[in-house]
Amino acid sequence: MAEENTKEGSDTTTKTSVPLEDREDNKTRMDIFNQVYEHRLMLRGGWGIGKLSPAILNETGPAWFQNSLFRQISEPGAPLSIPYKPAKELGVNSQFWDIRYGYKNKFEVQFAEDTSLGVYSRNLPASNNFFSPRTDTYWASSFEGNRLLRFEGVSQHLRFSYTHPFSKIFMIGPSINFHRYTERNNISYGSYSTSRPEASIPNKVTWSIGGDANAEYSMKGILPGIFTKFKLRDWWELRARVELLDRKGNFSVLGSQIIQEIFTDGSSHLTGVVPAYGGKVRDKGTILNLESSFQYCRFSLDIGLIRQDVKRTYESYLGDTVGNVPRSDYSARSVYIGFSEMSGSIKHTITEFYIMPGVSFYYDSDKIY
């Protein structure tokens, strides 16, 4: 009886101590698709959700404060714009699709596109709030400075990868990504000031009630990276990719800002001013992709995460807000040359979780499956 128990215990120990790559459900090498084929063409599409910390809002707080300091040189006594409530992270919905061709699971060409879309209403915290202290000319006030109404970021990738098999279940190698990125932001501006009785026009209320401007970015770059694959089972694979992000290009801001002026006699009128800016922009950072892939015959289901950590800088920033309203009465986006925008880097991050079903077509010397 004791011998039988000893034998059973040794069998159990043997089964649980089998290395991962020698288990019965992990038989084939990673350089064979679907346990048979050398070539694979995969089509995938999917959806995701995520969080966005947009540069267009993150730059507003420090930029408007520094710009209001610069205004004191030409417009002494103009209200300062002191940020007291930064924008929070915002939700986005995402769409993904890609086409992949692989040879022996070593060489891979991928064309992919992912789109991040966020539409925000007046009730969502997609804005920066400011405080203006009292001066000799203006009363103290608080106002919403910049509101993001819509965000759309589109990333296109043409990737070439090689992963070398260091064991039956682990592969790693370099990749190169020819990357294009476009970003469209629909934004609105606001401010509020009331002149004191000592001002040249006393007790005048100037309220920037909003408007509509489009800030668009177009960038491209060549991103080196590292790509790894780890096979847990014949039907289950983990993938990870890290890329060094460096893209640059142009940006432009153009739109309208509506300003209402109310005077002591009760009269008021609306005036439009035009913000118009442009220049050179650059993003540097990393793109991280983690993915768990489940395979059944020609069908797959991939669950993953994409994280973009970006520092945005402006190599040049030119423009102005053109109109007839006195500049000291409202807060404009920038002042002539954007020294404050060019003085530092701005954080821009996107974290997305996605699910992508896919279908594959295999080929070897005998047939297509």
C-alpha positions as CSV (number, residue, x, y, z in Angstrom):
1,M,0.0,0.0,0.0
2,A,2.8,2.4,0.9
3,E,4.6,1.5,-2.4
4,E,1.4,2.4,-4.4
5,N,1.0,5.7,-2.6
6,T,4.7,6.5,-3.3
7,K,4.2,5.6,-7.0
8,E,1.1,7.8,-7.4
9,G,2.9,10.7,-5.7
10,S,5.9,10.4,-8.0
11,D,3.6,10.3,-11.1
12,T,1.9,13.5,-9.9
13,T,5.2,15.2,-9.3
14,T,6.4,14.2,-12.7
15,K,3.3,15.7,-14.4
16,T,3.4,19.0,-12.6
17,S,7.1,19.4,-13.1
18,V,7.1,19.1,-16.9
19,P,8.6,22.2,-18.5
20,L,6.2,24.5,-20.3
21,E,7.6,23.8,-23.8
22,D,7.4,20.0,-23.3
23,R,3.8,19.7,-22.3
24,E,1.4,17.7,-24.5
25,D,-0.7,20.8,-25.4
26,N,2.5,22.8,-26.4
27,K,4.1,20.5,-29.0
28,T,4.9,22.6,-32.1
29,R,7.6,25.1,-32.6
30,M,6.7,28.8,-32.9
31,D,8.0,29.0,-36.5
32,I,5.1,27.0,-37.8
33,F,1.6,28.4,-38.1
34,N,-1.4,26.4,-37.0
35,Q,1.0,23.4,-36.4
36,V,1.5,23.0,-40.2
37,Y,1.9,26.1,-42.4
38,E,4.8,28.5,-43.2
39,H,2.8,31.4,-44.5
40,R,-0.1,33.3,-42.9
41,L,-2.3,36.3,-44.0
42,M,-4.3,37.6,-41.0
43,L,-7.2,40.2,-41.1
44,R,-8.3,41.7,-37.8
45,G,-10.7,44.4,-36.6
46,G,-11.9,45.5,-33.2
47,W,-13.0,48.0,-30.7
48,G,-11.8,49.4,-27.4
49,I,-12.1,52.0,-24.7
50,G,-9.5,54.2,-23.0
51,K,-8.4,57.2,-21.2
52,L,-7.0,60.4,-22.7
53,S,-4.9,63.2,-21.1
54,P,-4.7,65.6,-24.1
55,A,-1.9,68.0,-24.8
56,I,-4.2,70.6,-26.1
57,L,-5.6,71.1,-22.6
58,N,-2.5,70.3,-20.6
59,E,-0.6,73.2,-22.4
60,T,-3.4,75.7,-21.7
61,G,-2.8,76.3,-18.0
62,P,0.9,77.2,-18.0
63,A,0.7,78.9,-21.5
64,W,-2.1,81.2,-20.6
65,F,-0.5,82.2,-17.3
66,Q,2.8,83.0,-18.9
67,N,1.1,84.8,-21.8
68,S,-0.9,87.0,-19.3
69,L,2.5,87.9,-17.7
70,F,3.9,88.9,-21.1
71,R,0.9,91.1,-21.7
72,Q,1.8,93.2,-18.7
73,I,4.7,94.7,-20.8
74,S,2.4,96.2,-23.4
75,E,-0.8,96.3,-21.4
76,P,-0.1,97.1,-17.8
77,G,-2.9,96.2,-15.5
78,A,-4.4,93.6,-17.8
79,P,-5.9,90.6,-15.9
80,L,-3.7,87.7,-15.1
81,S,-4.9,84.2,-15.9
82,I,-3.9,81.9,-13.0
83,P,-4.9,78.2,-13.5
84,Y,-6.6,76.7,-10.5
85,K,-8.5,73.6,-11.9
86,P,-6.7,71.5,-14.5
87,A,-8.4,69.2,-17.0
88,K,-9.1,65.7,-15.9
89,E,-8.5,62.5,-17.9
90,L,-11.2,62.0,-20.5
91,G,-12.8,58.8,-21.9
92,V,-12.3,57.8,-25.6
93,N,-13.7,55.1,-27.8
94,S,-11.4,53.3,-30.2
95,Q,-11.5,51.4,-33.4
96,F,-8.7,49.1,-34.7
97,W,-7.9,47.1,-37.8
98,D,-4.8,45.6,-39.3
99,I,-3.6,43.3,-42.0
100,R,-0.6,41.0,-41.3
101,Y,1.5,38.8,-43.5
102,G,3.9,36.4,-41.7
103,Y,6.5,33.9,-42.9
104,K,7.4,31.2,-40.4
105,N,6.3,33.5,-37.6
106,K,9.7,35.1,-37.9
107,F,9.2,37.8,-40.6
108,E,6.1,39.9,-40.4
109,V,4.7,42.9,-42.4
110,Q,1.8,44.7,-40.7
111,F,-0.3,47.6,-41.9
112,A,-2.5,48.9,-39.0
113,E,-4.7,51.8,-38.2
114,D,-6.2,52.8,-34.8
115,T,-8.6,55.7,-34.2
116,S,-9.3,57.3,-30.8
117,L,-12.4,59.4,-30.6
118,G,-13.9,61.4,-27.8
119,V,-16.9,63.7,-28.0
120,Y,-17.5,65.9,-24.9
121,S,-20.4,68.0,-23.8
122,R,-20.7,71.0,-21.5
123,N,-21.3,68.8,-18.5
124,L,-18.0,66.9,-18.8
125,P,-14.8,68.2,-17.2
126,A,-13.0,68.7,-20.5
127,S,-11.8,72.2,-19.6
128,N,-9.3,74.4,-17.7
129,N,-10.5,76.9,-15.1
130,F,-8.7,80.2,-14.3
131,F,-8.7,82.9,-11.7
132,S,-7.9,86.6,-12.3
133,P,-7.0,88.6,-9.1
134,R,-8.2,92.2,-8.7
135,T,-6.1,95.0,-10.3
136,D,-6.4,98.8,-10.3
137,T,-8.5,98.5,-13.5
138,Y,-10.4,95.1,-13.2
139,W,-12.3,93.3,-10.5
140,A,-11.4,89.7,-9.6
141,S,-13.0,87.0,-11.6
142,S,-13.0,83.3,-12.4
143,F,-13.7,81.7,-15.8
144,E,-13.4,78.7,-18.0
145,G,-10.5,79.2,-20.4
146,N,-10.3,76.4,-22.9
147,R,-12.8,73.6,-23.5
148,L,-12.2,70.5,-25.6
149,L,-15.4,69.5,-27.5
150,R,-14.1,66.7,-29.7
151,F,-10.8,64.8,-30.0
152,E,-9.8,62.5,-32.9
153,G,-6.4,60.9,-33.1
154,V,-5.6,58.6,-36.0
155,S,-2.4,56.5,-36.0
156,Q,-1.3,54.6,-39.1
157,H,1.6,52.0,-38.9
158,L,3.5,50.1,-41.5
159,R,5.7,47.7,-39.5
160,F,8.4,45.3,-40.5
161,S,9.5,42.8,-37.8
162,Y,11.9,39.9,-37.4
163,T,11.7,37.7,-34.3
164,H,14.3,35.0,-33.7
165,P,13.3,31.8,-31.9
166,F,15.5,31.4,-28.9
167,S,13.5,28.4,-27.8
168,K,10.4,26.5,-29.0
169,I,8.2,28.9,-27.0
170,F,10.1,32.3,-27.0
171,M,11.0,34.7,-29.8
172,I,12.4,38.2,-29.8
173,G,13.7,40.6,-32.4
174,P,13.7,44.1,-33.9
175,S,11.0,46.0,-35.7
176,I,10.7,49.2,-37.6
177,N,7.5,51.3,-37.9
178,F,6.8,53.9,-40.7
179,H,4.3,55.9,-38.7
180,R,1.8,58.7,-39.5
181,Y,-0.3,60.5,-37.0
182,T,-3.1,63.1,-37.4
183,E,-4.9,64.8,-34.6
184,R,-8.0,67.0,-34.8
185,N,-9.3,68.9,-31.8
186,N,-12.5,71.0,-31.7
187,I,-12.0,73.6,-29.0
188,S,-13.8,76.6,-27.5
189,Y,-12.4,79.6,-25.5
190,G,-13.8,81.6,-22.7
191,S,-12.9,84.4,-20.3
192,Y,-14.6,87.0,-18.1
193,S,-13.6,90.5,-16.9
194,T,-15.4,93.5,-15.3
195,S,-13.7,96.9,-15.3
196,R,-13.7,99.0,-12.2
197,P,-15.1,102.6,-11.9
198,E,-11.5,103.9,-12.2
199,A,-11.1,102.4,-15.7
200,S,-11.3,104.4,-18.9
201,I,-14.6,102.6,-19.7
202,P,-16.0,102.0,-16.2
203,N,-18.1,99.0,-15.2
204,K,-17.8,97.2,-18.5
205,V,-18.4,93.5,-18.6
206,T,-16.5,91.5,-21.3
207,W,-17.5,87.9,-21.6
208,S,-16.0,85.5,-24.1
209,I,-19.1,83.2,-24.4
210,G,-17.3,80.6,-26.5
211,G,-16.7,80.0,-30.1
212,D,-15.4,77.2,-32.3
213,A,-11.8,76.6,-33.3
214,N,-10.1,73.6,-34.9
215,A,-6.6,72.6,-33.8
216,E,-5.1,70.1,-36.3
217,Y,-1.8,68.2,-36.2
218,S,-0.1,66.2,-38.9
219,M,3.1,64.3,-38.0
220,K,5.2,61.3,-39.2
221,G,8.3,59.4,-38.1
222,I,10.3,56.2,-38.3
223,L,10.0,54.3,-35.0
224,P,12.4,51.5,-33.9
225,G,11.2,48.9,-31.6
226,I,11.5,45.5,-29.9
227,F,8.9,42.7,-30.6
228,T,8.6,39.6,-28.4
229,K,6.4,36.5,-28.5
230,F,5.8,33.9,-25.8
231,K,3.8,30.7,-26.5
232,L,2.0,29.3,-23.4
233,R,0.0,26.7,-25.4
234,D,-0.4,25.8,-29.1
235,W,-3.5,27.9,-29.0
236,W,-2.4,30.7,-26.7
237,E,0.4,33.3,-27.4
238,L,1.5,36.4,-25.6
239,R,3.0,39.3,-27.5
240,A,4.7,42.6,-26.5
241,R,6.1,45.5,-28.5
242,V,7.9,48.6,-27.3
243,E,8.6,51.4,-29.8
244,L,10.6,54.7,-29.4
245,L,8.2,57.4,-30.6
246,D,9.6,60.4,-32.5
247,R,7.3,62.1,-34.9
248,K,7.2,65.7,-36.1
249,G,5.2,67.9,-38.5
250,N,2.9,70.9,-38.6
251,F,0.0,72.2,-36.7
252,S,-2.6,74.9,-37.2
253,V,-5.4,76.5,-35.2
254,L,-8.1,78.5,-36.9
255,G,-11.7,79.4,-35.8
256,S,-13.8,82.1,-34.3
257,Q,-14.4,83.4,-30.7
258,I,-17.5,85.2,-29.8
259,I,-17.2,88.1,-27.3
260,Q,-20.1,90.0,-25.6
261,E,-19.5,93.5,-24.2
262,I,-22.0,95.0,-21.7
263,F,-21.8,98.7,-20.8
264,T,-23.1,100.7,-17.9
265,D,-26.1,102.1,-19.9
266,G,-27.3,98.5,-20.4
267,S,-26.4,98.3,-24.0
268,S,-24.5,95.3,-25.3
269,H,-23.2,93.8,-28.5
270,L,-21.5,90.7,-29.8
271,T,-18.2,90.8,-31.6
272,G,-16.3,88.1,-33.3
273,V,-12.6,87.7,-33.2
274,V,-10.4,85.2,-35.1
275,P,-7.7,83.0,-33.5
276,A,-5.2,81.9,-36.1
277,Y,-2.0,80.1,-35.2
278,G,0.4,77.6,-36.8
279,G,4.0,76.2,-36.6
280,K,6.1,73.2,-36.2
281,V,5.4,70.5,-33.6
282,R,7.2,67.3,-32.4
283,D,6.2,64.4,-30.2
284,K,8.7,62.1,-28.4
285,G,8.0,59.2,-26.1
286,T,7.1,55.5,-26.3
287,I,4.4,53.2,-27.5
288,L,3.8,50.1,-25.5
289,N,1.6,47.2,-26.8
290,L,0.7,44.1,-24.8
291,E,-1.5,41.4,-26.3
292,S,-2.9,38.0,-25.4
293,S,-3.9,36.0,-28.5
294,F,-6.2,32.9,-28.5
295,Q,-6.2,30.7,-31.6
296,Y,-8.8,28.2,-32.9
297,C,-8.2,26.8,-36.4
298,R,-8.2,29.9,-38.6
299,F,-9.9,32.2,-36.1
300,S,-8.3,34.3,-33.4
301,L,-9.3,36.5,-30.5
302,D,-6.8,39.1,-29.3
303,I,-7.2,41.1,-26.1
304,G,-4.6,43.9,-25.5
305,L,-3.5,47.2,-24.3
306,I,-1.9,50.2,-26.1
307,R,-0.2,52.9,-24.1
308,Q,1.2,56.1,-25.7
309,D,3.4,58.3,-23.5
310,V,4.2,61.5,-25.3
311,K,6.0,64.8,-24.6
312,R,4.9,67.4,-27.1
313,T,7.1,70.4,-28.0
314,Y,6.7,73.3,-30.4
315,E,9.7,74.2,-32.5
316,S,7.9,77.3,-33.8
317,Y,4.6,78.9,-32.8
318,L,3.2,81.9,-34.6
319,G,-0.1,83.7,-34.7
320,D,-2.5,86.0,-33.0
321,T,-6.2,86.6,-32.3
322,V,-7.5,89.2,-34.6
323,G,-10.4,91.5,-33.8
324,N,-11.7,94.9,-32.6
325,V,-12.2,94.1,-28.9
326,P,-9.5,95.5,-26.6
327,R,-7.0,92.7,-25.9
328,S,-6.8,93.7,-22.3
329,D,-10.5,92.8,-21.7
330,Y,-10.3,89.1,-22.6
331,S,-7.9,86.2,-22.6
332,A,-6.6,85.2,-26.0
333,R,-5.0,81.8,-26.8
334,S,-1.5,83.3,-27.3
335,V,0.2,86.6,-27.9
336,Y,2.1,87.0,-31.2
337,I,5.1,84.6,-31.0
338,G,4.2,81.7,-28.6
339,F,7.2,82.0,-26.3
340,S,5.3,80.3,-23.5
341,E,4.2,77.4,-25.8
342,M,7.8,76.9,-27.0
343,S,9.3,77.1,-23.5
344,G,8.7,73.5,-22.4
345,S,7.2,70.1,-23.1
346,I,3.5,69.1,-22.6
347,K,2.2,65.7,-21.6
348,H,0.0,63.8,-23.9
349,T,-1.1,60.2,-23.0
350,I,-3.6,57.6,-24.3
351,T,-4.3,54.3,-22.6
352,E,-6.6,51.9,-24.5
353,F,-7.9,48.4,-23.9
354,Y,-9.2,46.5,-26.9
355,I,-10.5,43.3,-28.3
356,M,-9.9,42.2,-31.9
357,P,-11.4,39.1,-33.5
358,G,-9.6,37.9,-36.6
359,V,-9.4,35.4,-39.4
360,S,-6.3,33.8,-41.0
361,F,-5.5,32.2,-44.3
362,Y,-2.6,29.7,-44.4
363,Y,-0.4,28.5,-47.2
364,D,2.5,26.0,-47.7
365,S,3.9,24.0,-50.6
366,D,0.8,21.7,-50.6
367,K,-2.2,23.9,-50.4
368,I,-4.0,27.0,-49.1
369,Y,-6.2,26.7,-46.0
